[in-house]
Amino acid sequence: MLPPMRLALAALIVLIALGGTSWAALAAEAAWGQVEIVTAVLGAAAIVLAALAIILAVAAFWGWNALKSHAASIAAEAAEKAASEAASRQVQSLLREWGVSEPATSGDDIAQAYEKE
């Protein structure tokens, strides 16, 4: 059972135990007819369902925020990877266009390349 339902059931048991009567005895009394008992039970059920709806709404809001932040982080990683790959392809294309077969990997390589010219 869900916690709100357990709480409502416990409250009903306590009320019955403190009153020392059963449902049949409550129905037999003039103050508590069958209509009043049904009304009380349906009212308790409505309260339990309202509490459950609130709990589900809070859980849905929390889940939506968690999902949104996770999706944003995945999208940022994918965009970074795509941009890096696109830049690498562009650099390789420019190197082929300029006729560079071995790209420089350090400042010394660049200085030696300028000295050759």
N, C-alpha and C positions, 0 to 999 in steps of 0.2 A: 504494500500500500504506500501511497505517497504521504509525506509528512503532514500536509494539511488535513488529509482524510483521517490519519491516525489521531491527530489532535481533536478533530470534531467527534470521532468515535469515543475518545477518552472523556471528552466533556459530557457527552450523552450518558456514558456509563456512570460518571461521577454524579450527575444530576439524578439518575435513577437510583443509585445506591444511597445518596443522601436523603432522598425522598422516601426510600423504603417501600416504594410501590413498583408495580410492573406496568407495562403498557396497557394491559387489560384493565388494571385498577384505575389507571389514569383515564381511560376511555369511559369507565363506569361512573366516574365522578361527574357531577353536574358542571363543574368549572372547566373540566377538560373533556370535551366531547370528541368524537372521532374527527370532526372537521378541524378543531383546534390542534389536535395531535398531528394530523396530516400537514396543516399549515406550518407548524413548528419544524417538522422534519424537512419539508420543502424549503423553508427559510434557511435552515442550517446547511442544506445541500447547496443552496444558492451562494451562501457565504463561502463555503469550501471551494466551489467552482470559481468564484471571483478571486479568491486568494491564489488558486492554481493559475488562473489567467494572468495575474500580475507577475507571478514567478516566471511563467513562460515568456512573458513580454520582456522581462529583465534579461533572461537567458538569451533570448533572440537578439536583443540589442547588443549584449556583450559579444555574442558569436559573430554578429555582423561586423563589429569594430575589429575583432581579431582577424576575421577573414579579409577585411579591407586592408589592414596594415600588412598582412602577410602577402597579399597580392601586389601591393605597392613595392615591397622589398624585392619580390621576384621580378617585377617589371623593371625596376631600376637595375638589377643585375643583368637582365637580358638586354637592356638598352646599352649598358656599358660594354658588354661583350660584342654586340652588333656594331657599335661605334668603333671599337678597337679593331675588329676584323675589317671593317670598311676602310679605316685609315691605313691599315697594313696593306690592303689591296691597292689603294691609291698610291702609296709610297712605292710599292713594287712596280706599278704601272709607270710612274714617273722615272724610276731608276732604269727601266727598260728603254723608255723613250730617250733618256739622256745618254744611253749607252754605257751605263755603269754595270759591270758584271759582278764585281765584288764590292758590296757597300762597306763603307768605313764603319768600324765598330768602336773606335776611340778617337780622342783628339790627336794622337800621334799619327794615326792613319790618315787623317784629314790633312795634317801638315805635310806629310810626305807626298800626298797626292798633289798638293799645290806646288811643292818644290819641283816635281817632275814637269810641270807645265812650263 
